[in-house]
Amino acid sequence: MSAERGPAPDAEPDADGPSSEVAPSDRGLRRVGLVVAIAAAVVVVDQLTKWWAVDTLSTRTIDVVWKLRLVLVENRGTAFSLTTSGGPLITLLALAVVGGLLWYSRGVRSRWALVALGLIAGGAIGNLVDRAFRGDAGFMQGAVIDFIDVQFWPVWNVADMGVSIGAVLLVIVLAFGPGDGTDADA
């Protein structure tokens, strides 16, 4: 006579079956892995679109529809071009944010929160890549490439979209998720 037993205390839902035993440290690595994978996807799309923008928009502006146009802008200052300097300070802040997000993601259980963290980290890294490699003034003195212009908001890029969408998503998850903003689906 065999007795069925429930999932082990450290069991986690698995795509291939109802549960599998996963050590807490492995769950943390899987969570960080999801954040890193999403961040990497954002960085790749961001850098490809910036490469296209530099190549295509350096000699022209493209009117898309209504107020939306694509125009090349180099931002050496802070977010939304509010200042013309401050790049190194923004760089240090962005590095701290990315490190903090990766550290924090180890304990997050909500898949949507992990997606949000990945979007934010990817956006921050995408703009850091520009600051690191798009300029002759020295390391972390480069300009961030912006090219999406709606003419009533500062010009932005895919990395900025990642940060903005990720921040809104994270607020929604934290505001409307169960209790502490976590759930058991990660």
Helices and strands as residue ranges (DSSP letters): E 11-14, E 17-21, H 24-57, E 62-65, E 68-75, G 79-81, H 87-105, H 111-133, E 144-149, H 158-176
